[in-house]
Amino acid sequence: MTETESNTYDVVVIGAGPVGENVADRTRAAGLTTAVVESELLGGECSYWACMPSKALLRPVIAQADARRLPGLAQAARGPLDTQAVLARRDDYTSHWQDDGQADWLAGTGADLYRGHGRLSGPRTVTVTASDGTVTTLTARHAVAVATGTRAQLPDLPGLAEVGPWTSREATSAKAAPGRLIVVGGGVVATEMATAWQALGSRVTLLVRGKGLLGRMEPFAGELVAEALTEAGADIRTGTSVESVRRENGTVVAVTSTGDRIEADEILFATGRAPRTDDLGLETVGLEPGSWLDTDDSLRVTGTDWLYAVGDVNHRALLTHQGKYQARIAGAAIAARAAGDTLLEEPWGAHAATADHHAVPQVVFTDPEAAAVGLSLAEAEQAGHRVRAVDVEFSSVAGAGLYGDGYRGRARMVVDLEDEILRGVTFVGPGVGELIHSATIAITGRVPVTRLWHAVPSYPTLSEVWLRLLEAYRDN
């Protein structure tokens, strides 16, 4: 390897996914010179192997399911989806795994791009090894921001390496629907990919170690999603783990903890994420390679005054939108510190990612959709809050019936009985993903229940579920 140059910037960002891009955008807007380092495609996991391709796969599935609930349209929607057309649209949304547009956008911010593998080589110093082996040293006057995200975590199973298992990347970029697909896991990736590939022609077997799906949400969320997946033809087996896996003449054979032998064409492991910090040079600054990076609310790594960890790599909230929020906070904090300004680090201040603790929204794009923000009932009770859960069925809302015949869904709000504010809200049902931002605003703003009475929902919409929740709280 030959070192070709050394350059100095105010800020160096390692990782050019949505999070790293947003850090760079904010620091450039503040007038700070910024370098961005990326070893793969600009736009990161979300653009090419996660959010965008998965939702492009799921959107036709959900649209067809909605159409089948409407007389006058149901008959026309009975046929199978055009899988190749769905995959082609997915390819368009990933820009066919080309990042030219992202590179143009980044150049427009005024940030400099370095393609290659970036590693810390000491405080405020990053070395970038390009594909041709040349090395560039970047020095940061003020901050280095790590936005390297996560990778799929595979279990240590006999025979797994020889099988060539799918991770989320293969599941979202596959060129054809496997005839039979085993999905291992019960979380967001597992349920979304089971939903997509079942509808696109695969026969899906879902193996879940726990008692049900979507274990981090209210129990009814996983129950309703499981019912719908089963009705769609998926085979869901809870309390089941994979003990070994192998390929026999091209066929995947999985042996489970219950002694079952399951055959499939492909097997997807959606069993968690690990931080992409194992080859980041953390040891050169006194940190543990392969570890999650702990931060304060300004996203500065604990024990440092120059290193920031933004997005999934800090394990605060593994969601693209939350990482982008953190990036906006971190960018503002870096700029303020560089200028010698006093930071506004109090809760909900301009330099504090307070929402990570109180108001993290998430939508699971299954059919039905599951959307939640804040704390579940169990989480609120474990945190020591005196709360009461209020549940209503969406069948009590006129907009639900108009949305589609046989609409099934449920809503819950968790009310703090001392402050009379919301600690958490969960919606499950078709189309509810677009409702969750109203709950996010209510929780973030600590809007009292008495004031929510004056937020009048339009009739007849799904949003009228808010009125039913408030009525149930008042009457019980």
Secondary structure, DSSP 8 states (H G I E B T S, - for coil): --EEEEEEEEEEEE--SHHHHHHHHHHHHTT--EEEEESS-TTHHHHHHSHHHHHHHHHHHHHHHHHTTSTTTTGGG-S---HHHHHHHHHHHTGGG--HHHHHHHHHHT-EEEESEEEEEETTEEEEE-TTS-EEEEEEEEEEEE---EEE-----TTHHHH--B-HHHHHH-SS--SEEEEE--SHHHHHHHHHHHHTT-EEEEE-SSSSS-TTS-HHHHHHHHHHHHHHT-EEE-S--EEEEEEETTEEEEEETTS-EEEESEEEE---EEES-TTS-GGGGT--TT----B-TT-BBTT-SSEEE-SGGG-S---HHHHHHHHHHHHHHHHHHHHT-----STT-TT--THHHH---EEE-SSSEEEEEE--HHHHHHTT--EEEEEEEGGGSHHHHHH-TT---EEEEEEETTTTEEEEEEEEETTGGGGHHHHHHHHHTT--HHHHTTS---TTSGGGHHHHHHHHHHH-
